[in-house]
Structure formats: structure tokens, C-alpha cells
Amino acid sequence: MKSSFPLLVALVIFIAGCGVPEISVDVPTSQYGVGSNTLFIHDETRGFDSVGGVPEGIRTLITEVWYPVAFESLAMHEYREATYGDYVFGNETVHQLMMTQTSFKHLTPDSVTGDVTQEAIDGASNDLFHRARNGFSGAPIAQGSFPLVLMTHGDAGSRYNMESVAEYLASQGYIVVAPEHTGNSPYSMIGENPALDTHDTYREAMLPILALLDENGIYAHEKEWGQTYIPLNDLSLKNLDLALLERVNDLRAVIKFIEQEQIRESVVFNSVDLDRIAVMGRSFGGGAALAAASLIDEIDVAIAVAALTQPNLRHLVPRDQRPDENDETVFLSDNGTVYDRFEKPTMLLLNAEDETIIPANLGLATLAGTRLPSLQNRYPQLKSAMEQSMAPVFMGELANSNHGSFTVAAGYWWPELKPNNASLVFMPLFQYDLVDSYDTHQLQKRDVYFFLDRYLNNNINENDNGFEFDFELNGYKVTYKH
């Protein structure tokens, strides 16, 4: 570490495998109510799903938007509460697929505790379909100009997987936009797109895609988990790089769409301040968020949760498959990867017992011949990038948390149905107790809020020491200094 650099040094103290003390997380009070809306974004410059082998049609992204609503508006009118069933357009059949036939295994007999009956599983699924979310459908956006947060989900994920932090950010005056990355998102209900009935040109271009939909309007219904590709199952490093670039271009498409909607004076997007843009992602989306921050000039700050990162693997790719010198790439460049350095303010929120990311990083580091994750340094590539960064980087590991701790999934919806212990990553014969899911989500909300307020909104008070905080993670102090 070069002391002349304005680094953000993370001193992370964690104790894994011991009992879990209770933690209390104070989250700043919401300033707004929350509105929610689902829309379809079209990118006519790209084919529908080129990474998945379908270059025809128009790239189409099912997208969720969360935005601030004045409390006065909610008090004066009765707007419909958004439900989880809205995420599947009111289709209970698709909801059941999402609960049982994805990599998350939300509600399967082998993923719940041993005393949970099938009746309880069915009841939980039905309850969630009708359960109200913390937002309202059709409520008007509050007056003002609000920063934009682009949200990118993980591999096999959906637009709601970061819902808790998305809703909270909307309640603090942010507009959050989460596209589903078609092909890498399960049971994509493209058939629900209103443009298929209202825009003849779009429908004509999509005719080859319509032939691939089932009776529920689902694309890739015959594939594993309703997806056309699973990046880490593909042995092609070139395709893995292309999958990340597809996500980066999806985020570019969102920004372009908002710019166009502002010209048309969209009710919501005319309130977006495009001079303040953050990107946030989890898992494979965490890696995509870091890539997007490096490759998209308009993005100002990045937040990566449980992030997968790739070392430079160019030497393992045949010469005729490598990107050309002027081609955009994430980790196949002669000059290193976008993960080697952080050029913008960055927050890294990691899980100390991530049973998915740590082994994946271990395998990739082995291929690359770089430093391997270890008990003493679980995320060596990110730590090295942090130490070399000239931008402030905010990094922390949460003890006794696993890959699903920060996501909206079964453990968040029904903690009483899911196991609350797991094996230690580096000592699998030993078990640990998971941090309470509610506490981890409260922690994520608070830390993301403070980071964005400091580095995106540039809110500096007279007692600000350069973003210096002491956080209580799992009962143990973690200090972040600038």
C-alpha cells in the first residue's frame, strides 16, 4: 500500500464458527413512501439473447423500478399495495416454478428443516404470492430530482433479489432500476410485454422469439431453471467474458432508455438525475457491477455484494478466440482485468462463509496461477485491488454469513423454515450458526445508505472525518477508515 494514495483502508475483524451474538442495526428513518412499477426495456441494437445462442429479435429486459413517493400522496389516495405475485404478472404457475425449480431452491423438501411438512411448504408459497411488499403500484413519484441506482442480479437471479435494499433506497430519495438479464434469469415472461400487442414493428421483429415461448409466455421454458446459459457452467472463458459484457450493455441500455424517456417527459424518469448514477450488484451481478463501473463513464460509484471476480485468464484462451486490441473485455485484456484496480468510489460487502463465491474464486485463481483465497485472506484479488486503488474503497466481511445472507430469498422470507447453520468454508467438518437474516438486511441497508450519501450525494457534515465509521458486524467491531 502506498501511503500517498487516498486509500480507504478496511480493518476487518471476524471470528467464524463461534456462537452468534445478537446485533442491533439502527437504520435511518425513511423520508418517502415507495412506488413500484414493472416495465420492458428494448435495445434494438442487439439481438434478443446472443450469449444464449439466439441472435434474432430485439434485446428485451423485464425491469422493476422503485421510486420515492410523498407520504402526503399515500395519505390522500388508496393506491394498491404491490405484491410478490406482481413479479410474475399474477401467474401462480410461474410463481410455483420460481419457488421450486430454480437454483435458489426456495421451497423444496430437501432445502427446508427436517420437521417442515409439505403442507407448510405449500402454505408458505401461497402466502408469499399474495404477500404485500413495502411499496405501492401506480403511486405518483415525489417532486424532486433523484439519483439513479442501477441494480444487477446474480447468476440465475431475478429483479427482486435485492428488493429490500432497493425499497429502502427509494424511501431515501433514490430511483432504483433493476433489469432482469434475459437468458440468465429464470422463467423470463417475455410474453407479458404490452408492446407485442401495441407496436407492430416490435412484434414483427420478435416473431422468431414468440415461437420459443410456452403457454405462460416464458422464454427458455425447456432449459435448466428456465435459462439459456449459466456462466460458470460454461467451460468457455470467452463466453464467460461475453456474459459479463452482456450485463454491462444491459445497464447501458437502461441509461439510454431513461435518457429517451426524459425527452418524452416520463412521469418517473424525468425526475432522474443522470449526473448521479450508482451501480449495485450481488454475486455474478457484483462482478458485473464492478465491470460496469470501469466500462461505463456515466457511472459514478459502485457497490458489489458477495461479488464474483475473475483474474486475467487470457493466456488460457486460444489466440483465435481472444478479443482484438480494440474489443471491449472484462478479464481477457493484455492490460489486466477491470478488477485489478478501482477508479471510482467502491463498496465491497462480502460474506466470510460464502460457500459459492470463495470456491469459485479459488478455482479461477488456480487456473490463473494467482494468489489463492485462504482462511487469512478470503478475497485476495479484491483486497489487492483495494490496496492499489487511488479511489476510496469501502470493504467489509460479515462473519457467520453465507452466499444467500444479503439476498431476498427463502431465508429472508421464511427464516423459520430454513436451516440456520452451515459448514465453515475452510473447515467443513465444523458448523456455524448463520447471522439472523433480518439483521443482515438491515446492515446492508444502513451501510449502502451511508456510502451513497457520502460518495454519490457528497453529503459531508462538520463531523465527517472522511467516511470513517465503526460498525458492529455480528457483534464484532469492524472499522473502515479513509
Summary of the structure (lengths in Angstrom):
residues: 482
radius of gyration: 21.6
end to end distance: 13.3
largest distance: 64.3
contacts: 1650
relative contact order: 0.16
helix: 33%
strand: 20%
